[in-house]
Amino acid sequence: MPMTISFTVETDGRLPSGKTLVGGITQTDAETAACPAHYMINCGHPSHFAGELREGGAWHNRIRGLRADASKRSHAELDAPADLDIGNPVELAQEYRVLRERLKGLNVLGGCCGTDHRHLEAISASCHEQHNREGQTNRTVGMSAG
C-alpha cells in the first residue's frame, strides 16, 4: 500500500529529534528500502526549513507535499497562544512559490497552523501563475488546510 510520511520541523528546520530533514528522509529510506511513496513537510513555517533545502540532492525528489504553518511562531508558542497568528497569506504564497522552484516534484500543497481559505487562495494563485509562466502541463496540485 503506498504511503506518505510527513515530517514536522522545528524553528531551526530540524526534526523534533534534532535530526536534519535530509537525515530523516535518507534514514527512513535506508531502513525501509525506500518504502514511502514520497515525503511531506508539515507544521513549520517555510522560513524555518528553507535553509535545510539549500543542500540539493536526490532526496529533494522524494519531497512531494507541503503543509506549512502560516505562523512563524515556535510549537511552544503555538501551543499556548494569546491570539491566533495567521501570518501573511501573500508572503506565505510567495514562499511556497520559491519552494516549488527548488522542489520540482512538489504537488501537494496545503496549510497547517494558522492557515485558512485566504492562505490557500493566495498559494493557489501564486502557484498557478508560476505553473502557467513555466508552461507546465504535468504538475497537478492538490490543496488542503489544517
Phi and psi in degrees as a GROMACS rama.xvg file:
@    title "Ramachandran Plot"
@    xaxis  label "Phi"
@    yaxis  label "Psi"
@TYPE xy
-63.1341  142.022  PRO-2
-141.794  159.115  MET-3
-120.502  140.13  THR-4
-112.089  129.327  ILE-5
-114.172  121.465  SER-6
-93.4757  130.29  PHE-7
-82.7296  139.329  THR-8
-121.189  151.33  VAL-9
-90.5886  179.89  GLU-10
-64.7643  -19.3342  THR-11
-92.3052  5.95063  ASP-12
84.1094  -3.36771  GLY-13
-93.2244  162.67  ARG-14
-71.4743  160.858  LEU-15
-54.9168  -26.7044  PRO-16
-73.5265  -13.574  SER-17
98.1587  -11.0156  GLY-18
-70.6409  149.277  LYS-19
-73.1402  162.509  THR-20
-61.7929  -46.6497  LEU-21
-61.8118  -37.6647  VAL-22
-64.2985  -41.2364  GLY-23
-64.1909  -42.8058  GLY-24
-68.7767  -48.1272  ILE-25
-66.6912  -37.4291  THR-26
-65.9343  -44.8599  GLN-27
-62.3522  -44.5367  THR-28
-61.9723  -41.6929  ASP-29
-65.7094  -40.2329  ALA-30
-82.0332  -12.1052  GLU-31
-122.384  12.275  THR-32
54.6138  42.8358  ALA-33
55.1977  40.9322  ALA-34
-62.6018  -43.1283  CYS-35
-59.9688  137.365  PRO-36
-62.0427  -38.8112  ALA-37
-168.235  179.671  HIS-38
-121.653  160.146  TYR-39
-131.92  162.208  MET-40
-115.737  132.991  ILE-41
-142.244  164.053  ASN-42
55.5452  49.7798  CYS-43
-162.041  145.576  GLY-44
-74.7291  145.561  HIS-45
-52.0738  -33.1196  PRO-46
-66.5821  -18.5261  SER-47
-78.0814  -32.2736  HIS-48
-120.987  -3.2418  PHE-49
-57.6596  -37.3988  ALA-50
-62.4543  -34.2722  GLY-51
-64.8108  -24.4723  GLU-52
-89.1354  -3.18818  LEU-53
-66.7265  -31.8769  ARG-54
-74.5124  109.666  GLU-55
-76.8434  -173.495  GLY-56
138.608  173.479  GLY-57
-61.191  -26.4211  ALA-58
-62.1364  -25.2883  TRP-59
-58.4044  -37.0903  HIS-60
-67.8133  -16.8168  ASN-61
-82.2922  -15.5841  ARG-62
-90.907  115.253  ILE-63
-118.045  -11.8782  ARG-64
-137.435  154.25  GLY-65
-144.832  123.795  LEU-66
-128  80.4765  ARG-67
-85.6383  157.528  ALA-68
-76.3516  147.408  ASP-69
-77.9416  -28.7179  ALA-70
-86.444  145.75  SER-71
-93.0413  3.64708  LYS-72
-69.6969  156.929  ARG-73
-74.1988  168.029  SER-74
-61.5083  -38.9259  HIS-75
-62.1769  -41.7417  ALA-76
-67.9124  -34.4934  GLU-77
-74.3104  -27.2211  LEU-78
-72.4514  -24.3078  ASP-79
-131.567  58.5846  ALA-80
-79.3473  146.567  PRO-81
-85.4981  -22.5788  ALA-82
-150.448  166.862  ASP-83
-88.7475  118.678  LEU-84
-92.4973  108.011  ASP-85
-93.8284  1.33609  ILE-86
60.0324  -148.837  GLY-87
-125.682  107.781  ASN-88
-55.8511  -39.5719  PRO-89
-68.964  -43.0518  VAL-90
-62.017  -43.9975  GLU-91
-61.2968  -42.0673  LEU-92
-61.5918  -39.8943  ALA-93
-65.5415  -37.1318  GLN-94
-68.1255  -38.0095  GLU-95
-60.5993  -42.3358  TYR-96
-60.7653  -44.1777  ARG-97
-62.6732  -42.7518  VAL-98
-64.4504  -35.5743  LEU-99
-67.575  -26.6434  ARG-100
-70.7905  -34.5508  GLU-101
-80.0206  -40.0919  ARG-102
-106.756  89.0301  LEU-103
-63.3943  -22.7803  LYS-104
-90.5433  0.675546  GLY-105
-67.6956  110.376  LEU-106
-139.236  6.28377  ASN-107
-117.675  109.895  VAL-108
-119.796  142.087  LEU-109
-164.073  -162.567  GLY-110
-140.193  157.891  GLY-111
-122.228  -130.141  CYS-112
-54.0471  123.15  CYS-113
86.9431  -3.33561  GLY-114
-90.3964  152.983  THR-115
-150.866  -164.481  ASP-116
-58.7924  -30.7  HIS-117
-64.3728  -40.0889  ARG-118
-68.1845  -45.6539  HIS-119
-64.1624  -37.8488  LEU-120
-63.755  -42.8599  GLU-121
-67.8538  -41.5442  ALA-122
-63.6758  -45.2615  ILE-123
-59.612  -47.6904  SER-124
-62.7555  -44.6686  ALA-125
-65.2029  -44.5323  SER-126
-74.054  -33.3813  CYS-127
-67.6985  -38.0281  HIS-128
-61.3986  -44.9071  GLU-129
-62.3719  -45.7089  GLN-130
-57.0588  -47.4322  HIS-131
-68.0207  -38.9686  ASN-132
-63.6623  -37.5737  ARG-133
-85.5385  -4.37765  GLU-134
66.7401  29.1242  GLY-135
-75.8765  139.997  GLN-136
-123.087  -7.70412  THR-137
-122.401  28.1712  ASN-138
-122.514  74.635  ARG-139
-64.7573  142.7  THR-140
-125.459  129.101  VAL-141
-106.299  151.074  GLY-142
-135.14  148.786  MET-143
-152.851  153.747  SER-144
-111.932  153.609  ALA-145
